[in-house]
């Protein structure tokens, strides 16, 4: 019996030791899994101070927003919209919602969040003092693109069906261009200003021909000075545009082509205001300071609105968008052109401001294609647009 008892006792010791070993290994494996999966134990994630620090780091490092005001209370993160400056509010919300322990994210318009009364003391991250040093080759551009403007430089392809006008009935468009900031510095009213280059090529092809003839190509290049403070932004631009007919179109045309040597320089001023994080309006005008032909009217005007849905699909990676742009120019006797676009924007809050848009487009009015500016056109199309 004594020997049997010793054996049982020794077996129990071995089993206990093995159990502790397995338990320790399990704890280590769980910790490693948390580290590699990016997850944090709930006891840490639920700590408001931890969340506030994490959120401040995300805003500073990923969105370059050191002035952002962050308040965290019971897992609810509140960010003051005005403190984000030019940063996309929707992207901020998607990025902060991914922080472990965050139950909700609010981007608040109105009074500073530090002034909002609360039942229990919240964790508040004070914004850093604005940095006023100049920046050479800064990231992005202070003024957001006019997405529905047929002549805003960016990369895109589109297929269009023309229902009226003398342009080919089935056309394809391949465009490329960009706005590239050169220098940025602090400006009055807690704002920023920068100077940028802008260039683009806009082409139209006849898809009904075997060789897909180039019909028209417009070239533009300019210099812009822009300013932004909070939801307000604007730019002053000097740019050149020239228009050219394609050789194949001229040679293969069944009727003689009356070619116009359309070329001009324009000085224009455009202003924009974000009424909410999801709604923007803009407008402005300009004058032609150099033109060919000489009889070209000099006045230009433009206004529009853009709606970026505050709701997203597929974990914040797909966003519905609607854009409208209207232009009336003296060269086309002030007839109003309407450019309407709507569709889906594919984005990632963790990858800067890159966007891919798939948009249905409708246009009616004086043609934006330079050689046909005296003619009205009407089209329905589908395009893919890239913004960097």
MIDOTOR-236306 format. One record per residue (C-alpha): residue in one letter; x negated, y negated, z negated. Coordinates in steps of 0.1 Angstrom, whole numbers, padded with zeros to 4 digits, always signed. Example, Ala and Ser with C-alpha at 12.3 -4.5 7.8 and 13.67 -1.06 7.14 Angstrom:
2
a-0123+0045-0078
s-0137+0011-0071
end
This chain:
388
x+0000+0000+0000
x-0028-0024-0009
x-0045-0018+0025
x-0012-0023+0043
x-0005-0055+0024
x-0040-0068+0034
x-0033-0060+0070
x+0000-0078+0069
x-0014-0108+0051
x-0043-0110+0076
x-0018-0107+0105
x+0003-0135+0091
x-0028-0158+0088
x-0037-0150+0124
x-0001-0157+0136
x+0000-0190+0117
x-0033-0201+0131
x-0022-0192+0166
x+0010-0211+0161
x-0008-0242+0150
x-0031-0239+0179
x-0002-0235+0204
x+0015-0265+0187
x-0016-0286+0190
x-0021-0277+0226
x+0015-0285+0233
x+0011-0320+0217
x-0020-0326+0238
x-0004-0315+0270
x+0026-0337+0263
x+0004-0367+0257
x-0015-0360+0289
x+0017-0356+0308
x+0028-0390+0295
x-0004-0406+0306
x-0004-0391+0341
x+0033-0398+0347
x+0031-0433+0335
x+0056-0427+0307
x+0053-0439+0271
x+0069-0423+0241
x+0102-0439+0232
x+0089-0450+0198
x+0064-0472+0216
x+0086-0482+0245
x+0114-0494+0222
x+0091-0520+0205
x+0100-0554+0218
x+0065-0568+0213
x+0051-0540+0234
x+0076-0546+0262
x+0070-0584+0261
x+0033-0579+0265
x+0038-0554+0293
x+0062-0577+0311
x+0038-0607+0308
x+0010-0586+0323
x+0032-0575+0352
x+0042-0610+0360
x+0007-0623+0357
x-0012-0596+0376
x+0013-0584+0402
x+0033-0616+0409
x+0007-0643+0401
x+0032-0660+0377
x+0012-0670+0346
x+0038-0697+0338
x+0067-0672+0335
x+0087-0674+0302
x+0097-0640+0289
x+0120-0631+0260
x+0126-0596+0248
x+0153-0586+0223
x+0165-0550+0216
x+0150-0539+0249
x+0167-0566+0270
x+0142-0587+0290
x+0152-0623+0299
x+0131-0644+0322
x+0136-0681+0329
x+0142-0684+0366
x+0126-0718+0369
x+0093-0706+0354
x+0089-0681+0382
x+0082-0707+0408
x+0080-0692+0443
x+0082-0656+0431
x+0111-0634+0445
x+0135-0631+0415
x+0149-0598+0427
x+0115-0582+0430
x+0107-0594+0394
x+0138-0578+0382
x+0131-0545+0399
x+0095-0544+0385
x+0105-0552+0350
x+0133-0527+0349
x+0107-0500+0355
x+0090-0507+0322
x+0096-0479+0297
x+0120-0489+0270
x+0137-0518+0290
x+0175-0515+0289
x+0183-0545+0311
x+0166-0574+0329
x+0182-0608+0333
x+0167-0637+0354
x+0184-0666+0337
x+0192-0699+0355
x+0196-0730+0332
x+0181-0738+0298
x+0147-0725+0287
x+0152-0691+0271
x+0132-0701+0240
x+0160-0725+0232
x+0188-0699+0233
x+0200-0689+0197
x+0198-0653+0187
x+0209-0631+0158
x+0175-0614+0153
x+0141-0630+0160
x+0132-0621+0197
x+0097-0615+0210
x+0089-0645+0232
x+0059-0648+0255
x+0051-0685+0260
x+0041-0696+0295
x+0004-0703+0301
x-0007-0739+0307
x-0004-0745+0345
x-0037-0740+0363
x-0045-0770+0384
x-0076-0758+0402
x-0075-0758+0440
x-0073-0726+0459
x-0089-0718+0492
x-0070-0693+0514
x-0042-0688+0489
x-0018-0659+0489
x+0014-0664+0510
x+0030-0698+0519
x+0050-0721+0497
x+0079-0725+0521
x+0100-0694+0528
x+0107-0684+0565
x+0138-0694+0584
x+0148-0658+0590
x+0176-0665+0616
x+0156-0691+0635
x+0148-0676+0669
x+0115-0695+0670
x+0101-0689+0635
x+0067-0671+0640
x+0067-0635+0627
x+0064-0600+0640
x+0096-0585+0655
x+0111-0564+0683
x+0147-0566+0694
x+0171-0552+0720
x+0198-0575+0733
x+0228-0574+0755
x+0236-0607+0772
x+0273-0613+0778
x+0271-0648+0794
x+0245-0670+0811
x+0220-0665+0839
x+0194-0645+0819
x+0191-0608+0826
x+0220-0588+0811
x+0198-0563+0792
x+0167-0578+0776
x+0140-0568+0751
x+0121-0592+0729
x+0086-0586+0714
x+0074-0614+0692
x+0044-0620+0670
x+0031-0648+0648
x+0024-0659+0613
x+0021-0688+0589
x-0013-0688+0572
x-0020-0710+0542
x-0055-0726+0542
x-0057-0747+0510
x-0034-0752+0480
x-0035-0775+0450
x-0014-0789+0422
x+0011-0816+0430
x+0033-0841+0410
x+0065-0829+0392
x+0048-0796+0382
x+0047-0786+0419
x+0022-0774+0444
x+0012-0784+0479
x-0006-0766+0506
x-0017-0770+0542
x-0012-0741+0567
x-0016-0730+0603
x+0013-0716+0622
x+0012-0698+0656
x+0035-0674+0675
x+0044-0660+0709
x+0081-0652+0718
x+0087-0631+0749
x+0117-0618+0768
x+0117-0588+0792
x+0142-0576+0817
x+0150-0541+0806
x+0170-0534+0838
x+0139-0533+0860
x+0116-0503+0864
x+0085-0523+0853
x+0104-0542+0825
x+0095-0575+0840
x+0084-0604+0817
x+0110-0631+0822
x+0099-0658+0798
x+0072-0664+0772
x+0071-0693+0747
x+0039-0702+0729
x+0038-0723+0697
x+0010-0735+0674
x+0011-0761+0647
x-0002-0775+0614
x+0020-0778+0583
x+0018-0795+0550
x+0043-0781+0525
x+0054-0788+0489
x+0073-0768+0463
x+0085-0774+0428
x+0110-0749+0412
x+0139-0742+0436
x+0130-0771+0459
x+0106-0769+0488
x+0099-0787+0521
x+0073-0791+0549
x+0061-0816+0574
x+0049-0801+0606
x+0032-0811+0639
x+0035-0783+0665
x+0032-0777+0702
x+0054-0754+0723
x+0051-0745+0759
x+0072-0722+0781
x+0062-0699+0810
x+0081-0677+0834
x+0067-0642+0841
x+0051-0636+0875
x+0071-0604+0881
x+0103-0622+0874
x+0095-0650+0899
x+0084-0624+0926
x+0113-0600+0922
x+0141-0626+0917
x+0168-0623+0944
x+0173-0661+0944
x+0147-0688+0943
x+0136-0697+0907
x+0137-0733+0897
x+0107-0733+0874
x+0104-0760+0847
x+0071-0770+0832
x+0086-0772+0797
x+0061-0784+0772
x+0064-0807+0741
x+0048-0817+0708
x+0072-0822+0679
x+0070-0837+0644
x+0097-0823+0621
x+0106-0824+0584
x+0126-0795+0568
x+0139-0792+0532
x+0151-0762+0514
x+0169-0756+0480
x+0177-0724+0463
x+0212-0728+0447
x+0207-0694+0430
x+0181-0667+0431
x+0202-0651+0460
x+0214-0682+0479
x+0194-0708+0498
x+0203-0737+0520
x+0181-0758+0542
x+0181-0785+0568
x+0161-0813+0586
x+0152-0829+0618
x+0124-0841+0641
x+0113-0860+0672
x+0094-0850+0702
x+0062-0872+0705
x+0050-0857+0738
x+0071-0840+0764
x+0072-0826+0799
x+0095-0833+0818
x+0096-0869+0807
x+0134-0870+0808
x+0136-0845+0779
x+0156-0858+0749
x+0135-0864+0718
x+0159-0857+0689
x+0160-0823+0671
x+0180-0810+0641
x+0184-0777+0622
x+0203-0765+0592
x+0213-0731+0578
x+0219-0708+0548
x+0205-0675+0536
x+0220-0649+0513
x+0198-0622+0497
x+0221-0598+0478
x+0213-0597+0440
x+0222-0560+0442
x+0200-0534+0457
x+0202-0498+0468
x+0180-0468+0463
x+0162-0480+0431
x+0157-0515+0443
x+0141-0507+0476
x+0169-0517+0500
x+0187-0550+0499
x+0216-0563+0520
x+0209-0598+0536
x+0228-0623+0557
x+0213-0653+0575
x+0227-0682+0595
x+0208-0708+0615
x+0223-0737+0635
x+0204-0761+0658
x+0214-0791+0678
x+0189-0809+0701
x+0191-0839+0723
x+0174-0820+0752
x+0206-0798+0753
x+0230-0828+0748
x+0234-0819+0711
x+0253-0787+0718
x+0251-0765+0687
x+0234-0731+0689
x+0244-0705+0663
x+0221-0676+0653
x+0236-0651+0629
x+0218-0621+0614
x+0229-0595+0589
x+0215-0561+0578
x+0192-0544+0554
x+0158-0554+0539
x+0134-0527+0529
x+0110-0539+0502
x+0089-0527+0472
x+0085-0549+0441
x+0050-0534+0436
x+0037-0544+0470
x+0037-0582+0471
x+0061-0599+0495
x+0060-0573+0523
x+0094-0568+0539
x+0109-0549+0568
x+0143-0559+0580
x+0167-0541+0603
x+0192-0567+0615
x+0222-0570+0638
x+0220-0604+0655
x+0245-0626+0673
x+0235-0658+0692
x+0257-0683+0711
x+0247-0717+0725
x+0219-0733+0744
x+0192-0707+0751
x+0161-0707+0728
x+0141-0693+0757
x+0122-0723+0770
x+0127-0720+0807
x+0165-0715+0802
x+0171-0743+0777
x+0196-0761+0800
x+0217-0729+0801
x+0241-0715+0775
x+0238-0679+0765
x+0256-0654+0744
x+0241-0621+0731
x+0245-0593+0706
x+0214-0574+0696
x+0196-0552+0671
x+0161-0561+0658
x+0133-0550+0635
x+0115-0578+0617
x+0083-0577+0596
x+0072-0603+0570
x+0039-0602+0552
end
